[in-house]
């Protein structure tokens, strides 16, 4: 089946630093999505991307839909303590289900 | 709206026992699904439903049963629990299958299951 490879698996950064993570796939996706999971909660949608090459921002978050449709990137600028959590990429290839990456666990030192 | 409600939040089972994880949503969503979350594995789809009376298998369906008798409820049944089913389980719903294109999948808070 379709698989997403997300990297890095974990990040330890200082407050105020910028963060970059990415997701790659062997399959083409029509939609790329980025979710965040706070500790003890379910994932919540951050950004959705619908077109190859699309660059979308949501506050300090910026995500891009790769031109090949097989990858996506998420950047967080000027990290703050509430950015801590697990970030998941997800892809929708046209079937009735989303495929999720393994997640990137973000830890921030104040 | 309460959104997606899962019960119980925590459960400990012995190998071989059966149990049902409950999921209810009050948003009149047609699409409902169950995922399990394991360290380093991300979220893997167990079963999903595109409407009442319709269910289908996801990526890891073995050992689990589902039914969808109403729009609101989508219970997940563990038939004979095994230690490999120790995980955090999430129920998620969406307005409709076509809305997966928009990414609008709403998750519950999760149910943490331990099988001894």
Contacts between the chains, C-beta under 8 A, distances in Angstrom:
chain1	res1	chain2	res2	distance
A	1	B	59	6.1
A	4	B	42	7.6
A	6	B	42	7.3
A	9	B	40	6.9
A	30	B	101	6.8
A	31	B	100	7.6
A	31	B	101	5.3
A	31	B	102	7.6
A	31	B	103	6.4
A	33	B	103	3.9
A	40	B	109	7.3
A	40	B	110	7.6
A	41	B	109	5.9
A	41	B	110	7.5
A	42	B	4	7.5
A	42	B	90	5.4
A	42	B	92	7.4
A	42	B	107	3.0
A	42	B	108	5.4
A	42	B	109	5.5
A	42	B	110	5.7
A	43	B	43	7.3
A	43	B	90	7.6
A	43	B	107	5.2
A	44	B	107	7.2
A	45	B	103	5.2
A	45	B	104	6.6
A	45	B	105	7.0
A	48	B	102	5.9
A	48	B	103	3.9
A	50	B	101	7.3
A	88	B	42	6.3
A	88	B	43	6.6
A	90	B	43	8.0
A	90	B	103	7.1
A	92	B	100	5.1
A	92	B	101	6.0
A	92	B	103	7.3
A	96	B	31	7.4
A	96	B	48	6.5
A	96	B	50	5.9
A	96	B	56	7.2
A	96	B	97	4.7
A	96	B	100	6.8
A	97	B	33	7.1
A	97	B	45	5.3
A	97	B	48	5.9
A	97	B	58	6.2
A	97	B	100	7.2
A	98	B	45	7.6
A	98	B	100	6.0
A	98	B	103	7.7
A	98	B	105	6.2
A	99	B	45	7.9
A	100	B	35	7.6
A	100	B	42	4.5
A	100	B	43	4.0
A	100	B	44	7.5
A	101	B	42	5.4
A	102	B	40	5.8
A	102	B	41	6.2
A	102	B	42	4.2
A	103	B	42	5.2
A	103	B	43	8.0
